Every structure is written in C-alpha cells, then in structure tokens.
C-alpha cells in the first residue's frame, strides 16, 4: 500500500530545495537539508499531527536546518583554497508564478549568491524568505525565531549590504541571454577577437578548483586578460576529442565541458549586462561537479595525458 503522504512530500520538495540551495550555495548540502526536513514532516503527518500548512512547516524546518548547516559551512569556507563559487545548478527550477521569473532567476545567479556570503545566516534567511519567496514579516519572524520588528531590521540591514554590491543588470533577460549565447559560440569556435569584443572592460573571470585541481588562485579582471585566459582554457578543454554541451547554469547561459572519455571537467556560466559580458564563472572542483554525472581527470588533461 502506498504512503498517503508521498505525493504531498514530492510536491513540496522543489519548494524546499529552492530555499535550501539559495541559503547554502551547495546542491549536495541543500539536498541533505531537504531530505531531513521532509523526513520530519513525514513523521509529524504519520503521527496524525494536524499541520495547518505543510508548506509553511517545511519552509520553517528547511530554513532552520540550513541556518545550522551554514554556520558550519562558513567555517569550512574560511580555509577554502582559492575562489569559492556555488555548486552549479543545471536543472531548471519549476516556476510557479511566471511574473516572478526574472527576480527568481537573478536570485540564482552567482553574482547574487556570492553577495549573500557577506550576510549572517539569519540575515540571509530573512532576505530570501521575504524578498525572493514573498513571505510576510510575521511568517519570517516565526521561521527565524525573532520578533517581527527584529525580522524587519535584519531585512533592512541585509538589503543594504546586498544593494551596495549588487550589479545592476541592464537590458532585457532575453537580450542578456542572447549575448551570452553569442559569447559561448565565439568561445567554442576559438574566435578570440569576437570573444574579446563582447567583454566589458572590467569583466571578471572566476575559477573554483577548491585545491583539488589546477584553477585560478584569484579572480582575473580586464577584457584582454580574461580573453587570453579563456582562449587557453578552451584550447585545452576541447583538445583530444573533448566536447562542450550548451545548457543553462544558475539560470544563465552556460557550457558543460567534457573530456574525451565523457567525464565532466568544468561548468562555465556567463553573466551579461548592458550589451557586454560582465562575468564568467567556471567551476572545476570535482567535488562540486559530481552531482552532474561522472567527473573527468582535469590534471591528466592539462598534463597532456
């Protein structure tokens, strides 16, 4: 006999994951948090507890677990080798309200998720729940265990931090995506002149190897340096039978780069604004790629093995 609550839990899973991933910037950690939150909800329902809103209950448990996880994760990130980037999210999120599509997509971008790193866990939770997921301050206060006034103060402080550093994405979403696609076309063709021509003067290139594989020790800035670095990456990545697969990464145009054996070696995404590419992010840390499938040997590829 099937579990009567199973369908409800599966319906709520994407909602919980959307919160947990933005809180943690990690697919693996978010999935662990969501699994634990769903288990707790299932146990409550199985005991016959009357839960007025399973969705609200799950959001509360997910957020609190994510806050606890984030506190320990931040300690780990202090000793992280090189640039830290969120784990790439390739699968598209289900969009409940098309009118919110742009804001939801921007809240998945690396630019936004990296800004969240400057916030405390509670500030991050309040900002996400209120500004991204439309929870009222009364609901948010219950989730984080604060008074409503305190929740408002946390939101104001978090919003100020984020707005100070948040890039102003100019142009329509479709125009920004079209530019990202043209940029990736040029990169795959090896057309460095076209590629450099699409880069903003102060474009930033970030690479995350986590000390596991060779990667940039720090971000590279400037159109000429970024173009030169990307050209070298693509020459190495696509030699000896390697291939690129076009996809969306964190809501933005991206590429998955595979070695000749079909192992994933990089997930690269492009952020565009105002008619130029303003950031390129590449995750090569194998630990951050495993959720996408078999991982290749980047060290061997770089050494010509």
Secondary structure, 3 states (H helix, E strand, C coil): CCCCCHHHHHHHHHHHHHHHHHHHCCHHHHHHHHHHHHHHHHHHHHCCCCCCCHHHHHHHHHHHHHHHHHHHHHHHHHCCCCCCCCCCCCCCCCCCCHHHHHHHHHCCCHHHHHHHCCCCHHHHHHHHHHHHCCCCHHHHHHHHCCCHHHHHHHHHHHHHHHHHHCCCCCCCHHHHHHHHHHHHHHHHHCCHHHHHHCEEEEEEEEEECCCCCCCCCCCEECHHHHHHHHHHHHHHHCCCCCEEEEEEECCEEEEEEECCCCCEEEEEEEEEECCEEEEEEEECCHHHCHHHCCECCHHHHHCCC
